[in-house]
Amino acid sequence: RDVIEAHLDIAGFPVILADTAGLRPDDITDDGGHGTIEAQGIKRAIERAKNADIRLIVFDGTLRELDAHALSLMNENSIAVLTKTDDATFQKSFKQIEKFPFVCLSTKTGEGLDTLLSALSAMVRDKFSASRETPTLT
């Protein structure tokens, strides 16, 4: 449930990539048990995403409906990442993300990773070429 950070060079810019917990707010209970730990991880994830300069929002591409909580974090500084293109049940289009940049990829085969890196590099260059500020991605 911790945020894991990696310092990278993307398109010549120093970038902090933060990998956060998945979002499942409907499954949270505040009963002092497992739910509390889960709730803290999700709160951290949402806070980091809200403060990130660029967001990579990852969706399971085999589901018929995209996660509403993750969709609520999409904005003009987001790239939607649809995973599992190698699965026969992969959905090829989702109306909810058509207006945003999106990339389809398979973590099994690596298909789409170059496309994701290109899209991310372009967004970093566009957003930060005027300043040398260190961007944060979540």
MIDOSE-1310 file (N, C-alpha, C; in nm, 2 decimals, decimal comma, always signed):
residues 138
rdvi	+0,08/-0,12/+0,00/+0,00/+0,00/+0,00/+0,09/+0,13/+0,00; +0,22/+0,11/+0,01/+0,30/+0,23/+0,00/+0,32/+0,28/-0,14; +0,35/+0,40/-0,16/+0,38/+0,46/-0,29/+0,53/+0,43/-0,32; +0,55/+0,37/-0,43/+0,69/+0,33/-0,47/+0,73/+0,43/-0,58
eahl	+0,85/+0,49/-0,56/+0,90/+0,59/-0,65/+1,02/+0,55/-0,73; +1,03/+0,59/-0,85/+1,15/+0,57/-0,93/+1,19/+0,70/-1,00; +1,31/+0,73/-1,00/+1,36/+0,85/-1,06/+1,41/+0,82/-1,20; +1,35/+0,88/-1,31/+1,38/+0,85/-1,44/+1,42/+0,97/-1,53
diag	+1,47/+0,95/-1,64/+1,49/+1,05/-1,74/+1,40/+1,02/-1,86; +1,30/+1,10/-1,88/+1,21/+1,08/-1,99/+1,21/+1,21/-2,07; +1,25/+1,19/-2,20/+1,26/+1,30/-2,30/+1,35/+1,40/-2,25; +1,46/+1,37/-2,17/+1,56/+1,46/-2,13/+1,52/+1,54/-2,00
fpvi	+1,41/+1,50/-1,94/+1,36/+1,56/-1,82/+1,37/+1,47/-1,70; +1,41/+1,52/-1,58/+1,41/+1,43/-1,47/+1,27/+1,41/-1,42; +1,23/+1,29/-1,41/+1,09/+1,26/-1,37/+1,09/+1,17/-1,25; +0,99/+1,19/-1,16/+0,97/+1,10/-1,05/+0,84/+1,02/-1,09
ladt	+0,85/+0,89/-1,11/+0,74/+0,81/-1,13/+0,70/+0,74/-1,00; +0,57/+0,76/-0,97/+0,52/+0,71/-0,84/+0,41/+0,61/-0,87; +0,44/+0,48/-0,83/+0,34/+0,37/-0,84/+0,26/+0,36/-0,72; +0,13/+0,38/-0,73/+0,04/+0,38/-0,61/-0,04/+0,26/-0,60
aglr	-0,11/+0,25/-0,49/-0,21/+0,14/-0,47/-0,32/+0,15/-0,57; -0,39/+0,04/-0,60/-0,50/+0,04/-0,68/-0,62/+0,11/-0,61; -0,72/+0,15/-0,68/-0,83/+0,22/-0,62/-0,95/+0,13/-0,61; -0,99/+0,10/-0,49/-1,11/+0,02/-0,46/-1,19/+0,08/-0,34
pddi	-1,22/+0,21/-0,35/-1,29/+0,28/-0,23/-1,42/+0,21/-0,19; -1,49/+0,14/-0,28/-1,61/+0,08/-0,24/-1,59/-0,04/-0,14; -1,47/-0,10/-0,15/-1,44/-0,22/-0,07/-1,38/-0,18/+0,07; -1,37/-0,05/+0,10/-1,31/-0,01/+0,22/-1,40/-0,01/+0,34
tddg	-1,35/-0,06/+0,45/-1,42/-0,05/+0,58/-1,33/+0,02/+0,68; -1,38/+0,09/+0,77/-1,30/+0,15/+0,87/-1,32/+0,09/+1,00; -1,30/-0,04/+1,00/-1,33/-0,12/+1,12/-1,21/-0,15/+1,21; -1,09/-0,09/+1,18/-0,97/-0,11/+1,25/-0,89/-0,23/+1,21
ghgt	-0,94/-0,30/+1,11/-0,87/-0,42/+1,06/-0,81/-0,40/+0,93; -0,82/-0,50/+0,84/-0,76/-0,49/+0,71/-0,80/-0,37/+0,63; -0,93/-0,33/+0,65/-0,99/-0,22/+0,57/-0,92/-0,09/+0,60; -0,87/-0,07/+0,72/-0,80/+0,06/+0,75/-0,67/+0,07/+0,68
ieaq	-0,59/-0,04/+0,67/-0,47/-0,04/+0,60/-0,50/-0,01/+0,45; -0,59/-0,08/+0,40/-0,63/-0,06/+0,26/-0,68/+0,08/+0,24; -0,76/+0,14/+0,33/-0,80/+0,28/+0,32/-0,69/+0,38/+0,31; -0,59/+0,36/+0,39/-0,47/+0,45/+0,40/-0,40/+0,44/+0,26
gikr	-0,38/+0,32/+0,21/-0,31/+0,31/+0,08/-0,39/+0,38/-0,03; -0,52/+0,36/-0,03/-0,60/+0,43/-0,13/-0,60/+0,58/-0,12; -0,61/+0,63/+0,01/-0,60/+0,77/+0,03/-0,47/+0,83/-0,02; -0,36/+0,76/+0,00/-0,23/+0,80/-0,05/-0,23/+0,81/-0,20
aier	-0,29/+0,70/-0,26/-0,29/+0,69/-0,41/-0,37/+0,81/-0,47; -0,48/+0,84/-0,41/-0,57/+0,95/-0,46/-0,50/+1,08/-0,44; -0,44/+1,10/-0,33/-0,37/+1,23/-0,30/-0,25/+1,25/-0,40; -0,17/+1,14/-0,42/-0,06/+1,15/-0,52/-0,11/+1,18/-0,66
akna	-0,22/+1,11/-0,70/-0,27/+1,13/-0,83/-0,32/+1,27/-0,85; -0,39/+1,33/-0,75/-0,44/+1,46/-0,76/-0,33/+1,57/-0,77; -0,22/+1,54/-0,71/-0,10/+1,63/-0,71/+0,00/+1,61/-0,83; -0,02/+1,50/-0,90/+0,07/+1,47/-1,01/+0,05/+1,56/-1,13
dirl	+0,17/+1,59/-1,19/+0,16/+1,67/-1,31/+0,11/+1,59/-1,43; +0,14/+1,47/-1,44/+0,09/+1,38/-1,54/+0,04/+1,25/-1,47; -0,07/+1,20/-1,52/-0,12/+1,07/-1,46/-0,13/+0,96/-1,56; -0,08/+0,85/-1,53/-0,11/+0,73/-1,61/-0,21/+0,65/-1,53
ivfd	-0,33/+0,64/-1,59/-0,44/+0,57/-1,52/-0,46/+0,44/-1,59; -0,43/+0,33/-1,51/-0,43/+0,20/-1,57/-0,57/+0,13/-1,55; -0,62/+0,07/-1,66/-0,74/+0,00/-1,66/-0,73/-0,14/-1,71; -0,80/-0,23/-1,66/-0,80/-0,37/-1,71/-0,89/-0,37/-1,84
gtlr	-0,82/-0,39/-1,95/-0,89/-0,39/-2,08/-0,98/-0,50/-2,11; -0,99/-0,60/-2,02/-1,08/-0,71/-2,04/-1,22/-0,69/-1,97; -1,23/-0,59/-1,89/-1,36/-0,56/-1,83/-1,45/-0,49/-1,92; -1,58/-0,51/-1,91/-1,68/-0,44/-1,99/-1,69/-0,30/-1,96
elda	-1,67/-0,26/-1,83/-1,69/-0,12/-1,78/-1,56/-0,08/-1,71; -1,51/+0,04/-1,74/-1,39/+0,09/-1,68/-1,42/+0,13/-1,53; -1,33/+0,12/-1,45/-1,34/+0,16/-1,31/-1,38/+0,30/-1,29; -1,49/+0,33/-1,23/-1,54/+0,47/-1,21/-1,45/+0,55/-1,13
hals	-1,39/+0,49/-1,03/-1,30/+0,57/-0,94/-1,18/+0,62/-1,01; -1,12/+0,53/-1,09/-1,01/+0,56/-1,17/-1,05/+0,67/-1,28; -1,16/+0,65/-1,34/-1,21/+0,74/-1,44/-1,22/+0,88/-1,39; -1,26/+0,89/-1,26/-1,28/+1,02/-1,20/-1,15/+1,10/-1,19
lmne	-1,04/+1,03/-1,20/-0,91/+1,10/-1,19/-0,85/+1,14/-1,33; -0,92/+1,10/-1,44/-0,88/+1,14/-1,57/-0,90/+1,29/-1,60; -0,80/+1,35/-1,65/-0,81/+1,49/-1,70/-0,72/+1,52/-1,81; -0,70/+1,64/-1,85/-0,62/+1,67/-1,97/-0,47/+1,64/-1,95
nsia	-0,43/+1,61/-1,83/-0,29/+1,57/-1,80/-0,28/+1,42/-1,78; -0,37/+1,34/-1,83/-0,38/+1,20/-1,81/-0,36/+1,12/-1,94; -0,30/+1,00/-1,93/-0,30/+0,90/-2,03/-0,36/+0,78/-1,98; -0,47/+0,73/-2,05/-0,53/+0,60/-2,01/-0,45/+0,49/-2,06
vltk	-0,42/+0,39/-1,98/-0,35/+0,27/-2,02/-0,44/+0,15/-2,01; -0,48/+0,09/-2,12/-0,56/-0,03/-2,12/-0,47/-0,15/-2,13; -0,48/-0,24/-2,03/-0,39/-0,35/-2,03/-0,46/-0,48/-2,08; -0,38/-0,58/-2,10/-0,42/-0,71/-2,14/-0,47/-0,72/-2,28
tdda	-0,40/-0,65/-2,37/-0,43/-0,66/-2,52/-0,41/-0,81/-2,57; -0,33/-0,89/-2,50/-0,31/-1,02/-2,54/-0,42/-1,12/-2,51; -0,52/-1,07/-2,43/-0,63/-1,15/-2,38/-0,74/-1,15/-2,49; -0,80/-1,26/-2,52/-0,91/-1,27/-2,62/-1,03/-1,19/-2,58
tfqk	-1,05/-1,16/-2,45/-1,17/-1,08/-2,41/-1,14/-0,93/-2,40; -1,02/-0,88/-2,46/-0,98/-0,74/-2,45/-1,09/-0,66/-2,53; -1,13/-0,55/-2,46/-1,23/-0,46/-2,52/-1,16/-0,36/-2,60; -1,19/-0,33/-2,73/-1,12/-0,24/-2,81/-1,15/-0,10/-2,80
sfkq	-1,26/-0,06/-2,74/-1,29/+0,08/-2,73/-1,38/+0,10/-2,61; -1,36/+0,22/-2,55/-1,44/+0,26/-2,43/-1,47/+0,41/-2,45; -1,60/+0,44/-2,46/-1,64/+0,58/-2,48/-1,59/+0,68/-2,38; -1,58/+0,63/-2,25/-1,54/+0,71/-2,14/-1,40/+0,78/-2,16
iekf	-1,31/+0,72/-2,24/-1,18/+0,77/-2,25/-1,14/+0,82/-2,39; -1,24/+0,82/-2,48/-1,21/+0,86/-2,62/-1,15/+1,00/-2,63; -1,19/+1,09/-2,54/-1,14/+1,23/-2,55/-1,00/+1,24/-2,49; -0,94/+1,14/-2,43/-0,81/+1,14/-2,37/-0,71/+1,06/-2,45
pfvc	-0,58/+1,09/-2,44/-0,49/+1,00/-2,50/-0,49/+0,87/-2,43; -0,49/+0,76/-2,51/-0,48/+0,63/-2,44/-0,39/+0,54/-2,52; -0,34/+0,44/-2,45/-0,25/+0,34/-2,50/-0,30/+0,20/-2,46; -0,30/+0,11/-2,56/-0,33/-0,03/-2,53/-0,20/-0,11/-2,52
lstk	-0,19/-0,19/-2,42/-0,06/-0,27/-2,41/-0,08/-0,40/-2,34; +0,02/-0,48/-2,36/+0,02/-0,61/-2,29/+0,15/-0,62/-2,21; +0,14/-0,64/-2,08/+0,26/-0,65/-2,00/+0,32/-0,79/-2,02; +0,24/-0,89/-2,07/+0,30/-1,02/-2,10/+0,39/-1,02/-2,22
tgeg	+0,34/-0,95/-2,33/+0,42/-0,96/-2,45/+0,51/-0,83/-2,47; +0,47/-0,72/-2,40/+0,54/-0,60/-2,42/+0,48/-0,51/-2,53; +0,39/-0,56/-2,60/+0,32/-0,49/-2,71/+0,26/-0,36/-2,65; +0,29/-0,25/-2,72/+0,23/-0,12/-2,68/+0,32/-0,04/-2,58
ldtl	+0,43/-0,10/-2,53/+0,51/-0,03/-2,43/+0,59/+0,09/-2,50; +0,63/+0,07/-2,63/+0,70/+0,17/-2,70/+0,60/+0,29/-2,73; +0,48/+0,26/-2,76/+0,37/+0,36/-2,78/+0,35/+0,44/-2,65; +0,34/+0,37/-2,54/+0,32/+0,43/-2,41/+0,44/+0,53/-2,38
lsal	+0,56/+0,48/-2,40/+0,68/+0,57/-2,37/+0,68/+0,69/-2,47; +0,64/+0,67/-2,59/+0,63/+0,78/-2,69/+0,53/+0,89/-2,64; +0,41/+0,84/-2,60/+0,30/+0,93/-2,56/+0,34/+1,00/-2,43; +0,41/+0,93/-2,34/+0,45/+0,99/-2,22/+0,56/+1,09/-2,24
samv	+0,66/+1,06/-2,33/+0,76/+1,15/-2,36/+0,71/+1,28/-2,43; +0,61/+1,27/-2,52/+0,55/+1,38/-2,58/+0,48/+1,47/-2,48; +0,41/+1,41/-2,39/+0,34/+1,49/-2,28/+0,43/+1,56/-2,19; +0,54/+1,49/-2,15/+0,64/+1,55/-2,07/+0,71/+1,67/-2,14
rdkf	+0,74/+1,65/-2,27/+0,81/+1,76/-2,34/+0,71/+1,88/-2,36; +0,58/+1,85/-2,39/+0,48/+1,96/-2,41/+0,46/+2,04/-2,28; +0,45/+1,97/-2,17/+0,42/+2,03/-2,04/+0,54/+2,10/-1,98; +0,66/+2,05/-2,00/+0,77/+2,11/-1,92/+0,88/+2,17/-2,01
sasr	+0,87/+2,18/-2,14/+0,98/+2,23/-2,22/+1,00/+2,38/-2,19; +0,91/+2,45/-2,14/+0,93/+2,59/-2,11/+1,00/+2,61/-1,97; +0,99/+2,51/-1,89/+1,05/+2,52/-1,75/+1,14/+2,40/-1,73; +1,22/+2,40/-1,64/+1,31/+2,28/-1,61/+1,26/+2,22/-1,48
etpt	+1,13/+2,24/-1,44/+1,07/+2,19/-1,32/+1,08/+2,04/-1,34; +1,10/+1,97/-1,23/+1,09/+1,82/-1,23/+0,95/+1,77/-1,22; +0,90/+1,71/-1,33/+0,76/+1,66/-1,32/+0,74/+1,54/-1,24; +0,63/+1,52/-1,18/+0,59/+1,40/-1,11/+0,48/+1,33/-1,18
lt	+0,50/+1,20/-1,20/+0,40/+1,12/-1,27/+0,34/+1,02/-1,17; +0,21/+1,00/-1,17/+0,16/+0,89/-1,09/+0,08/+0,80/-1,18
